[in-house]
Amino acid sequence: MDMTAVLVAFLAVVTYLLVRSGELRTWHIVLVGLLGIYLDRIGWTDPVVHAGTWILQGFTHTT
């Protein structure tokens, strides 16, 4: 399992716990998901993915 799958699973668990606790509403998740889909369609996700990978590698000290 690569680091991306672990990160996605972690974010899914955090999202679930936030919704369950009432800190995050379901419509917030829908809006953020739509923003993510929109950013993917216009091609702005590559810099975000590269920045996220760079930060994650910095925290885990892997290359």
C-alpha positions as CSV (number, residue, x, y, z in Angstrom):
1,M,0.0,0.0,0.0
2,D,1.5,3.3,-1.0
3,M,1.5,6.5,1.0
4,T,-1.4,8.0,-1.0
5,A,-3.8,5.3,0.0
6,V,-2.8,5.7,3.6
7,L,-3.3,9.4,3.4
8,V,-6.7,9.0,1.8
9,A,-7.8,6.5,4.4
10,F,-6.6,8.8,7.2
11,L,-8.5,11.8,5.7
12,A,-11.6,9.6,5.3
13,V,-11.5,8.6,9.0
14,V,-10.9,12.2,10.1
15,T,-13.8,13.4,8.0
16,Y,-16.1,10.7,9.3
17,L,-15.2,11.6,12.9
18,L,-15.8,15.3,12.3
19,V,-19.2,14.7,10.7
20,R,-20.1,12.4,13.6
21,S,-19.1,14.9,16.2
22,G,-21.1,17.7,14.6
23,E,-18.1,19.9,13.9
24,L,-18.4,19.4,10.1
25,R,-21.7,19.4,8.3
26,T,-22.5,17.1,5.4
27,W,-23.0,20.1,3.0
28,H,-19.5,21.3,3.8
29,I,-18.1,18.0,2.5
30,V,-20.3,18.2,-0.6
31,L,-19.0,21.7,-1.4
32,V,-15.4,20.8,-0.8
33,G,-15.8,17.7,-3.0
34,L,-17.3,19.8,-5.8
35,L,-14.4,22.2,-5.5
36,G,-12.0,19.3,-5.8
37,I,-13.8,18.0,-8.9
38,Y,-13.8,21.5,-10.4
39,L,-10.1,22.0,-9.7
40,D,-9.3,18.6,-11.3
41,R,-11.3,19.6,-14.4
42,I,-9.4,22.8,-14.9
43,G,-6.0,21.2,-14.3
44,W,-5.0,22.8,-11.0
45,T,-4.6,19.6,-9.1
46,D,-1.1,18.8,-10.3
47,P,0.6,21.6,-8.3
48,V,-1.5,20.7,-5.3
49,V,-0.6,17.0,-5.6
50,H,3.1,17.8,-6.0
51,A,3.0,20.1,-3.0
52,G,1.2,17.5,-0.9
53,T,3.7,14.8,-1.9
54,W,6.6,17.1,-1.1
55,I,5.2,17.9,2.4
56,L,4.4,14.3,3.1
57,Q,7.9,13.2,2.1
58,G,9.3,15.9,4.3
59,F,7.4,14.6,7.3
60,T,8.2,10.9,6.6
61,H,11.8,11.6,5.4
62,T,11.5,9.4,2.3
63,T,12.5,10.1,-1.2
